[in-house]
Amino acid sequence: MNLWKIVWTGPDVAHVQCVPTGDAVLDLVKRLHATERDVPPVVEIMKLPGEGPSLSIAVGHEETVLTFEDTLDPPYYISLGETTRDGIGPLFIHGGQGVDHSARNLIPWDLGLEALLQFLTTGKRPCVVNWEEL
C-alpha cells in the first residue's frame, strides 16, 4: 500500500493529512479545489516515506500552477502554459503566505488534474505538461 502525505496551509494554520491511495489524494484535492476561500491554497503531495518526489498543485481557480521536485535538492520545475502570456496569475496561499506566479506558468485545471493523476501513478514528473526549470 502507498501512503501519500498532503500538505496545505490557510492564513493561520497548516494542514497535514496522510491518505492510503491515489484515489484518496484526488478526492481531497478536488474537495479543496471546490471549497470557497478568499485565497485558495497550493497543495503539496508526496509519497511516504521519503524526501521526494513531490508535486504541488494550486487549487481554487479555473487555471492552476504545478511545481515538481524530484528531491529536496535542485533542479525544481514549474508548469509552463502559454509562453507568450504576460502578467501575473491569481493569488494562492503557500506556507502561510500569499504567492503569485507568472501567467505563463498557468495551465488549465483539467490538465493539472491529469498531471496529478500521472504523478500518482508513476511517481515521476508528469509528461502531459510542459515544464521549465525554476
Secondary structure as GFF3:
##gff-version 3
##sequence-region A 1 134
A	DSSP	beta_strand	3	9	.	.	.	ID=ss1
A	DSSP	beta_strand	14	19	.	.	.	ID=ss2
A	DSSP	alpha_helix	22	34	.	.	.	ID=ss3
A	DSSP	beta_strand	42	48	.	.	.	ID=ss4
A	DSSP	beta_strand	54	58	.	.	.	ID=ss5
A	DSSP	beta_strand	63	64	.	.	.	ID=ss6
A	DSSP	beta_strand	66	69	.	.	.	ID=ss7
A	DSSP	beta_strand	76	80	.	.	.	ID=ss8
A	DSSP	beta_strand	92	94	.	.	.	ID=ss9
A	DSSP	beta_strand	97	99	.	.	.	ID=ss10
A	DSSP	three_ten_helix	103	105	.	.	.	ID=ss11
A	DSSP	beta_strand	107	108	.	.	.	ID=ss12
A	DSSP	alpha_helix	109	122	.	.	.	ID=ss13
A	DSSP	beta_strand	130	133	.	.	.	ID=ss14
###
